[in-house]
Amino acid sequence: MTIDVRQAVSSAKNHLNQIIDLFGYIDDIRLEEIELSSDKKSWFITLGFHLFDSPIDKQKNSLKKETGIPNLANLLNPKEREYKVIEIDAETGELKSIKIREL
């Protein structure tokens, strides 16, 4: 039995969350793209997020989201989104790969 699109996205998010600390300080994870391979054996799920250098930078960004007031550092040097393509086995929901998505 193959997994559906919701299960594939959930699996991708779960796998990313298990290793998220290896990337640094991440905030604002969003679903960006979904693709089922032509042979229907893999789901390719693209997740985007902001990557911060320190927990303080992440906290400043979170404060901006809560208050709606950006701080000066964020205005002068906005963070670009990072993207990861997560390949999920369409039969089992297991992780096959995580790759950098270049724009």
N, C-alpha and C positions, 0 to 999 in steps of 0.2 A: 504494500500500500504506500502510495506516495504522500508526502506531506503537502498541505496547501500553503498558499502564500502567507497567511497569518502565522502559521507554525514556522515557516522559513524565516520570517522577520524576527519572531520571538527567539528562535534558536540563535540567529546572528547576534542579536542584542545580548543574549545570555553569554555567548562565547566571548564577546568583546568585554563585557563586564567582569568576566573571570580573570582577564589579563590587563585590564585597563591601567593598573598601577605601573605597568612596564613602559607605558607611553609617556608618562608624566602626569600633569594635573589637567584633567579633562572636564569640560562643562558643556552643557547644551547639546547633547547627542540627539541627532535627528535622522529620520529616514530620508534618504535622498533619491535612490533609484532601486528598482527591482527588475531582474531579468531571469527568465527560465531559459536554460541552454537549449539549443535546437534539438539535441538528443534527449532532452527532458530528464537528464541525470543529475543536474546541478542547478541550484538557485544561486544567483549572484546578487547580493544585497549590499548596496552602498550606504554607509552611515557616515554622516558628517558631524564634526564637533570642533570646539575651540580647544586648543592646546596651550597651556600656560607654563611659564618657566618655574613658578613657585606657587605655593598655596596662598600666598598673600595676593598675587595677581589674580588668581581664581576668585578669591574672596571679594576683591574690588569689583570684578565683573558681576558677581552674584548680587552685590549691593546695588549696582546700577540697574539690574533687572528688577529688583524688589522695589526700588524707589522711583525708577524711570529717569533718574538723573545720572548722566554719564560723567565720569571723572575726567579731568584734563588729560591724563595719560592715555586713556582710551580714545579720546578725540584726536590726539596728535599721532597715535600709533595704534590704529585699530587692528585687532587680531583677525587674521584670515582663517577661514575654516580649513580644517584638515579632513581628508576623506580616506576611508578604508573600504575596499571591496572584499566582502566576506563570502566565500564560496561554501555553500551548505549542500550536503548530499540530499538529493530530492527523495530518496527512499527512507533514510534513517534520521535525517536532521542533524547528522554529525558534521563537525567542522572539517572542511577539506583544506582551506587556505585563508589567509588574510593578507591582502596586498595593498600597497599604496595606490590610490587613485590620483593620477596626474590630470590636471586640467589643461 
